[in-house]
Amino acid sequence: MPPQLRLWRAALGDLDALVPLFDAYRQFYGLPSDIALCRTFLADRIGRAESVVFLAAMNGGTPIGFTQLYPSFGSLSAAPLWILYDLFVAPEARKMGVARRLMERARQHTEETGAKTIVLSTARTNQAAQRLYESLGYRLDSEFLTYELSLPPRPPSED
């Protein structure tokens, strides 16, 4: 019998399984491992309903991938949208269709919530992800440029 991929929306009870994947995702982009930071960040996002995370696992085992979406709005379209900020599949589970299924679940969630758009970005060097996105109908935005301003950390509050 072929393995079954199960997808579900993560809850706070899934943090123990999600945190190592999220930490590996951050390391993929060159950041140092920081389990405590990952746990706090995800607990805040999920606990405050500020993001939606979908997990994937084979045959009910340990999760092997996730995607995280943040709600937003498009001023020009005057409509809600979702920002697909994170997509990660553990190296040992790649090329098994997990990322595609997570992307399809993100699209389903977007439709279920009445939003009309999913926006995402990826590293210029991540050609595997670019091929996946394009195979799913995503188009590279050639009209707008993205800029970023990183601010220095705020000093701790003395309250």
N, C-alpha and C positions, 0 to 999 in steps of 0.2 A: 504494500500500500504506500503511495507517495506521501511525503510529509505534508502536513496541513499547516498553513500559515494562519495564525490568529492575529487579528488587529483589534485593539481596544483603546478607548480614551483613558489616559492615565489619570489616576487620582492620587491623593497624598499617600495612600497605602502602597503605591508602586514606586516610591522614592528609592528604596533599597536596590531595586532592579534598574531604575532609570539613571541614577547618579553615575555609576561607572561608565555607562554609554555616553552620557553627556560630557564627562571628563575626557573620555577618549576622543570625542568629537572636537573638543577644545584643543587637545594635543595635536590632532590632525592639522589644525591651523596654526601650530607653532607655539601654543601657550603651555606653560608648565602645569603639571597635574595639581589640582587643588580640590580635593573631595569636599572639604567643608564649605568652600565657596559655592561649589556646584549644588550641594544639598540646600543651602540657604536660598540661593537664587531660584531653584526649581520649586522649593516649598512655598516661597513667596508668590511666584507666578501662578502656580496651580491653586494654592490656598486662597488667593485673592481673585481667582478667575480672570487673570490678566492675560493668560495664554491658554491654548489648547494643545495638548501633546497626545499624539497617537503612538502606541508601542506596537511592535511586531515580535512574535515568537513562533517558533516551529513546534508543533505538537504539544503546546502548552508548557514548553520549557522556559528557560531564561530568555528574556528579551534580547533580540539581536539587532534591532534597529528602532529608530524613532524619527518623528518629524514634529516640529513645534511651529505653531502659527500664532500670530498676534493680530487682534482686530484693529482696524483703522477705517478711515473714510477717504474717498476720493473727492476732492473739491470740484474738479472739472466734470466728473461724471455725476456728482451729487448723489453718491451711492456708497454703501458700505463695501469694504474689501478686506481681504486677509493678506497679511504679509507672512509668507512662508520663509522663516528665517533660518531654521535648522533642519537638516536632513542628514542622517548618519546611519550607516549599516556597518556592523562589525566586520573587519576584514575577512574573517573565516566564512561569512555568510553572503559575501558579494557575488554577483553574477548568478543569483538565484531568483531574481525578480522581486526581492523585498523592497527595494527603493521604489520601483514602479508601483507596487501595491500601496505603499505609504503615500505616494503622490496621488494615486487614484482616490484614496480615502480622504486626503486633503481637499480634493476637488468635490467629492461628495459632501463633505462638511460645508464647503463654501456654498454649494447649491442649497443644502438644508437650511442654512441660516439666511438665505435671501441675498447674499452678496453676489456680485457679478464678476469680480476680478480677484485673481491671486497674483501677487507681486513677489518676485524673489530675485536674489542676486547670488552669484557664485564667483569663486576665484577664477581669474582669466585662465589659469593653468589647469583647472579641473574640467578637462575635456570629456571625461566619462559622464559627469553630471550634465554638461551642456548637451551631449547627445541624447541623454534620457529626456531632458526637458523639451528639446525640439521634437523628439518622437511623440511626445504627449500633446503637441500643439502649441507650446510656449514659443513666443517670438522675441528675439532680441530687440530691445528698445533702441532705435537709432535716432530718436528725436531729443531725448533728455539726457543730460549728464548728471551723475550723482556726485555730490560733494559731501565731505564730512568734516566736522570740527570737533576735535577732542579737547575737552576742558580738563584742567588739572583737578585732582581729587579735592573735595571740600574738607576742611579741617573738621575734626569731631566736634559735635555740639557740646556745649557745657551746661546743658539743661539738667 
